[in-house]
Amino acid sequence: MTDDELRAGEVAVPLPPATDAGVYFIGVINTPWKNRGECPKRGSLDGPVCSIVIDERWHQALADIADHPRIQVLYWMHRARRDLVLQTPIRTGNTTGSFALRSPVRPNPIASSVVALVGVQGRTLLVRGLDCLDGTPLIDLKPDRKATPA
C-alpha cells in the first residue's frame, strides 16, 4: 500500500487552495529513522541520541537553553498527508476521526515531543526522546516547565 492509498473506512477531503499563515522553519532534526515504519510511535527518553541543528540566523536564541534538562520540540511532519478526516490505523483497524488520533496525518502536521537535552554543541542540540523522521523541519523549541530549575 502506498502513502496515497486509502484504507477501508478512510475519507479524504480536498485541501483549501491556500494556507492561512506562514511558518519559519528554524532548523532541521536528524534522527536514525528514514521512513514512517521505522519511527517509534512515541519517543523514549532512553532512546537514541538525535541532533537538532539550528539555522545560523537563530543561533543566539539558544542562549541559556542548556539550563533546561528537558525541552519541548515542535516540528513539521513534512512527509505526512494532510487530507484525511477519517483514518483506519493498522494497529487497531478501527476507523477514527483524525483529531482523535496521534497520527502524523492531519490538516496541519505539527508534532510536539518533550525531550531530554543531552548536550549543546554550538548550533546543535543533542537530545533523547524524539519520534520523527530524519530531516524533519523544526518549528520551535521551548523549555519544559515541569523540569525547569527554579
DACOR-V190870 format. One record per residue. N is the residue number from 1. PHI is phi in whole degrees, -180 to 180 (999 if undefined). Layout:
# DACOR-V190870
n->N phi->PHI
n->N phi->PHI
This chain:
# DACOR-V190870
n->1 phi->999
n->2 phi->-90
n->3 phi->-66
n->4 phi->-86
n->5 phi->-78
n->6 phi->-95
n->7 phi->-85
n->8 phi->-55
n->9 phi->90
n->10 phi->-77
n->11 phi->-132
n->12 phi->-112
n->13 phi->-122
n->14 phi->-68
n->15 phi->-81
n->16 phi->-60
n->17 phi->-70
n->18 phi->-145
n->19 phi->-87
n->20 phi->-95
n->21 phi->-151
n->22 phi->-109
n->23 phi->-130
n->24 phi->-98
n->25 phi->-76
n->26 phi->-103
n->27 phi->174
n->28 phi->-136
n->29 phi->-105
n->30 phi->-112
n->31 phi->-133
n->32 phi->-80
n->33 phi->-98
n->34 phi->-97
n->35 phi->-142
n->36 phi->-60
n->37 phi->-66
n->38 phi->-81
n->39 phi->-73
n->40 phi->-66
n->41 phi->-68
n->42 phi->-142
n->43 phi->-71
n->44 phi->-124
n->45 phi->-66
n->46 phi->-108
n->47 phi->-76
n->48 phi->-67
n->49 phi->-74
n->50 phi->-118
n->51 phi->-120
n->52 phi->-120
n->53 phi->-105
n->54 phi->-86
n->55 phi->-59
n->56 phi->-52
n->57 phi->-62
n->58 phi->-102
n->59 phi->-53
n->60 phi->-64
n->61 phi->-69
n->62 phi->-82
n->63 phi->-53
n->64 phi->72
n->65 phi->-62
n->66 phi->-66
n->67 phi->-75
n->68 phi->-113
n->69 phi->-68
n->70 phi->-133
n->71 phi->-133
n->72 phi->-94
n->73 phi->-113
n->74 phi->-106
n->75 phi->-143
n->76 phi->-104
n->77 phi->-79
n->78 phi->-65
n->79 phi->-103
n->80 phi->-85
n->81 phi->-73
n->82 phi->-124
n->83 phi->-107
n->84 phi->-86
n->85 phi->-105
n->86 phi->-123
n->87 phi->-129
n->88 phi->-121
n->89 phi->-62
n->90 phi->-60
n->91 phi->-57
n->92 phi->-110
n->93 phi->75
n->94 phi->-96
n->95 phi->-75
n->96 phi->-142
n->97 phi->-65
n->98 phi->-57
n->99 phi->-77
n->100 phi->-98
n->101 phi->-123
n->102 phi->-96
n->103 phi->-60
n->104 phi->-71
n->105 phi->-80
n->106 phi->-163
n->107 phi->-57
n->108 phi->-122
n->109 phi->-76
n->110 phi->-98
n->111 phi->-124
n->112 phi->-140
n->113 phi->-134
n->114 phi->-95
n->115 phi->-122
n->116 phi->-86
n->117 phi->-85
n->118 phi->-87
n->119 phi->-175
n->120 phi->-129
n->121 phi->-128
n->122 phi->64
n->123 phi->-92
n->124 phi->-111
n->125 phi->-100
n->126 phi->-104
n->127 phi->-137
n->128 phi->-125
n->129 phi->119
n->130 phi->-80
n->131 phi->-143
n->132 phi->-128
n->133 phi->-76
n->134 phi->-60
n->135 phi->88
n->136 phi->-67
n->137 phi->-71
n->138 phi->-91
n->139 phi->-98
n->140 phi->-164
n->141 phi->-131
n->142 phi->-144
n->143 phi->-67
n->144 phi->-85
n->145 phi->-58
n->146 phi->-64
n->147 phi->-111
n->148 phi->-81
n->149 phi->-61
n->150 phi->-69
